[in-house]
Amino acid sequence: MKNGKTRASGLTRFLRLIRFSHTIFALPFALGALLVATHGRPTLRLLSLVLVCMVTARTAAMLFNRIVDWSLDQRNPRTAGRHELISRLAAVLLLVLSSEGFVAAAALINHTTLFLSPLALGIIFFYSFTKRFTAMSHFFLGLALAVAPAGAWIAATGQLALAPLLLGAGVIGWVAGFDLIYATQDLEFDRQEGLRSLVVRLGIPRALRLAQFLHLVMFVVLLAFGLSASLGLVYFCGMPLVAGALIYEHRSAARLDLAGINRAFFQSNAFVSAVFLGSVLAAVL
């Protein structure tokens, strides 16, 4: 019984380290792209492999980020407990395993996904360094998540098209926008450590206005994606719900309440992802 509790506790710590619950943000966009690319009929094998790729790639990305930022996280009051969840050696070993798992799953899909898998890992790993030399790090995070819908489309068709490129652009704007909101929590720490972000460069009020603009762009791009993919009226019926969730997130951010920002960050963005996937499902099935 004690060993069972220890294993469960170890798994819980690991899932907390990689923020596994936040997988819900990018996964629906990958699944949405996959459903559109396969006209709502992906094979069980393809669906399973795409899911494995998503989980292993995100796990590898989060572990790489934790390893790169290990000492920074220790000094940041908001993240000081992260390094206590698992050892650094365990994080490195799990990073290797998850990266290998991603490449192996990509190899089982098609030759193109195998060939592109190292590039995908390079993109999502590169984000972890960007805050050290550019204030545009928020957009690199968006690019890292935009790999998901593009990769799912390639998994289904072996090539890219306008629809996944539009969806990827929407994901970049969406992620950069909510990362700007989230980064307001670390303004003073980032200044002290010499880290770069648009919150540091612009200040909180202007950064929040930029986040609003990016989410407006994201909303317009989601509409363009629906048109390019010929998803029909049922898809567009879900878009007012997306707009409502984004408005709620920005109203919460404007109060600069830490608990409110964290709550709105998870609830609003999880809702946006879920509504998007539900709208695509309704349109293609």
N, C-alpha and C positions, 0 to 999 in steps of 0.2 A: 504493500500500500504506500509506504514511504517513497519507494522508487518511482511509483506511478505519479505521485505528487511532484517529485523532483523533475521528472520528464515534462510534466504539464507546465511546471513553473518555468523550466528552461525554454519551452516552446513559446510561452506567453511573453517572456523577456525578448526573445528573438523577434516575434511579431511586433512588439512595441518598438524595437530598434528600427525596423524597416518601415514602420507606419503602414502595416499591411492593410488596414482599413481604408487607406487612401488609394488603394488599387481601384476602387470604384470610380475614381475620377477619369482615368484614361481608358479603362477596359471597355465601357460602353461605346466609345468612339471607334475602337478597333472592331468590335462586334458589329457596329452599325455599318462600317465600311465593308466588312466581310459579307453581311447580308445583302447589301446593295450589289456588290460585285457578283454574287452567286444568285441574284434574283430571289433571295429568300430561301434558297435550298442548298446550303453548304452540307457536304457529307459529314457524318459523325467524326470520321478520321480527321478531316481538315479542321473542323471546329475544335476538336480536342488538341490538335497540334498548335493551333493559333493560341488557344488558352494557355498551353504550356509555355509557349514563347513569351506571351505577355507576362506571366507570373515570374518566370525565371529572369527575363530581361529587367523587369522592375526591381526584383530582389537584388540582382547584381548591381544595378545602378545605385540603389539605396546603400548597399554595403560599401561600395566604392566611395560614395560621398561621406559615409561615416568614418571610413579609414582616413581619407584625405583631410577631413576636418576634425580629427580626433582631439588634437590639442586645443583647437578653437572652441569646440563644443564644451570642453572642460572649463574654459574661462568664461563662457557665456552663461549667466544665471538661468536663462530660459532652457538651456540644453545641458546643464552641468551633470545631470544624472545619466545621460546616454551611455557614457563609457563604462558605467557600472553594470549595464545589462548583460553584456557578454565580454569575453576577453578579446583583445585585438587579434591575437592569433586565430581564435575561432572565427572572427569576422573575415579574416583573410582566406581561411580554408573554405568557408561558405561562399565567399565571392568566387573562388575558383570553380567550385562545384556548380553554382548557379550559372556562371558564364558557359561552362562546358555543356550544361543542360540546355541552354538556349541554342547554342550552335548545333547540338545534336538534333534538337527538335526542328530547327530550320532546315537541316540536311534532309530530313524525312519529308519535307513539303515539296520542294522542287529545287532545281539547280540554281535558280536565280536567288532564292532566299538564302541558300547556303553561301553563295558568293558574296551576298550583301551583309551577312550576319556580322562579320568583323567590323564593317563600317557602321552598322547600327550600334554595336557596343561602343565603338569609338566616339560616336556622337553623344550617347547618353553618359559616358564617362567624362567627356570633355567639359560638360557643364560644371562639374565640381571644382574646376580650376578658375572659372571665369570671373568670380567675384574678386579675385586677386588682381585683375588687370583691366576690367571693363565694367562700366556702370550698366551695360546692356545685358548683364547676366540673366535677367528675367526672361529675355527673349530666347536665350540659349536653353533655359529650362523648358520654355514652350516648344522649342525645336525638338528637344529630347522626347517630349510626350507626343509630338506630332509624328514621330517615327511609327507609332502604333497603328494608326489608320492606314498610313502608306504601306506599311509592312503587311497588314492584313489583306489589302487589295492585291499586292504583288503575290501573296500566298495563293490567292484565288485565281488570278488571271495570268501571272507571270510578267506583268508589266504595269506601268502607271497610266493614269488617265486624268482628265480635268477634274472629275468629281473628287477623288482622294486628295488631289493637290489643294482644292478649295477647302476641303474638310481639315487638312493639315494646317492651312493658313488660319482657319478659324480657331483651331486648338492652340496655335501659337499666341494669338491675341487673347484668348480666354485665360490661358495659363499665365502669361505675362501680366495680365490685369490682376488676377487674384494673388500672384506672388508679390506684386507691388503693395497690395493691401497687407499681406502677411509680413512683409519686410518692415512695415512701420514699427513693429514690436522691437526690432533690433537696431533702430536708428543710432542710439548712443553707443552701443557696443561696436557697431560697424565703424563709426567715427573713431573710436578709441583704437581699434585694431588696424585702421587704415584700409578697411575693406570697401569695395565700391558697389554702389547700387544707385538706382535713380532716386530712391528716397533720400540718400545722402546728398546727391547732387542737386536735386530740385527742392527738397524739403517736403514735409508731409502733405500740406494742402495741394501743391501742384502735382505731386505724385498720385494723389487720390483722383485728381481731375484727369490725369493721363490714364489711370486705370478705368475710369468711366468711359473715356473715348475708346480704349482698346476693347472693352466689352460691347460697346455699340458696334464697332467693326466686326467683332465676332458674331454678333447677332445677324448683321447684314450678310456675312459670309455663309452662315447656316442657311439663310434663305436662298442664297445663290447655289449652295450645294443641293438643296431640294429641287431647284429648277434644273440644274445640270444633270441630276440623276433621275429626273422625271418621276418624282415620288408622289405627286398628286396632292389633292386638297387635304387629305387626312394628316399628312406630315405637317403641313403648315398650321393645322389646328393646334398642334402642341407648342408652337413657337411663342404664343403669348404667355404660356406658363414659364418658359425659359426667361423671357423678359422680366416677368414678375420676380423670379428668384434672383436675378442679377440686381434688380432695383432694391430688393430686401438686403442683399449683401452690402451694397454701397451705403444704404441708410445706416446699417449697423456700423460700418467702418467709419462713417462721419462722426460717430459719437466717441471714437477713439477709446472705447472700453475694451480692455484686453480679453475678458471673458466673452464679451459679445462678439468680438472679431473672430475668436477661435470657434465659437458656436456657429456664427454665420458662415465662416469659411467652410466648415465641413458640411453643414446642412444645405447651404445654397448650392455649392458645387456638386455635391452628390445628387441633389435634385435635378440640376441642369443635365448631368450625365444620364440619369435615369429617364428623364422626359425625352431627351434626344433619342435614346435607344428605343423607348416605347413608341415614339412617333415613327421611326424607321420600321419597326416591326409591324405596326399597323398598316404602313404603306406597302410593304412588300409581301405580306402574307395573305 
